[in-house]
Amino acid sequence: MIRPLAMALAVLALAGCAAIEVADYRHERPVLDLAGYFNGTVDGWGMFQDRSGKVLKRFHVRIDCTWQEAQGTLDEHFEFADGTRENRVWRIVKDGDRYRGTAGDVVGTAQGMAQGNALHWNYVLAVPVDGATWQVDMDDWMYMIDEKTMLNRTTMSKFGVEVGEVTLAFRKR
């Protein structure tokens, strides 16, 4: 009796390790269209947590967004709780349900795919840490909640080890 129970638990544990795919959300609504949502002004409120879960930074971001056909610009203006400010400008190209993007602190090109209410986006971000610059892998998921609200969860890792997480709530004006 113990052996079948152990096998069943092992199968459940392995099933829990299966990777989530953006296609898992293909039937979810409302549909996430990055070009449609990030057009105009979008506000976001977020936080960065280290791998222990401690909140290290809180911020507001105003994003001024424009699209011309399949090419978009997202001009992000961050204001952190400590008063510091940062700016990042994304240049994004839409190709069907796939997206490519570049920004000044992104190493190479970000790659993403949207299906249903979700977008999965991967890129490498150059992050200043204690006087050095780390290249951090960003595993970014966005989910449409309703026509004006989007949630974003990003896991940050270095050499395959999670170093932190960013959580954001966006609201389209």
SULRACOR-V846495 format. One record per backbone hydrogen bond with DSSP energy under -0.5 kcal/mol. CO is the residue of the C=O (numbers start at 1). NH is the residue of the N-H. If there is no record, write none. Layout:
CO:NH
CO:NH
//
This chain:
1:5
2:6
3:7
4:8
5:9
6:10
7:11
8:12
9:13
10:14
11:15
12:16
13:17
14:17
15:18
21:24
22:25
23:26
25:28
25:117
31:33
32:34
33:37
34:38
37:39
40:65
41:173
42:63
43:171
44:61
45:169
46:59
47:167
48:56
48:57
49:165
50:53
54:50
54:56
57:48
58:81
59:46
60:79
61:44
61:63
62:64
62:77
63:42
63:65
64:75
65:40
66:73
68:71
70:94
71:68
72:92
73:66
73:75
74:76
74:90
75:64
76:78
76:88
77:62
78:86
79:60
80:83
84:80
86:78
88:76
88:90
90:74
90:92
91:102
92:72
93:100
95:98
97:114
98:95
99:112
100:93
101:110
102:91
103:106
105:107
105:126
106:108
107:124
110:101
111:122
112:99
113:120
115:118
116:32
117:144
118:115
119:142
120:113
121:140
122:111
123:138
124:107
125:127
125:136
127:134
129:132
132:129
132:134
134:127
134:136
136:125
137:139
137:157
138:123
138:140
139:155
140:121
141:153
142:119
143:151
146:145
148:172
149:145
149:146
150:170
151:143
152:168
153:141
154:166
155:139
156:163
156:164
157:137
158:161
160:162
161:158
163:51
164:156
165:49
166:154
167:47
168:152
169:45
170:150
171:43
//
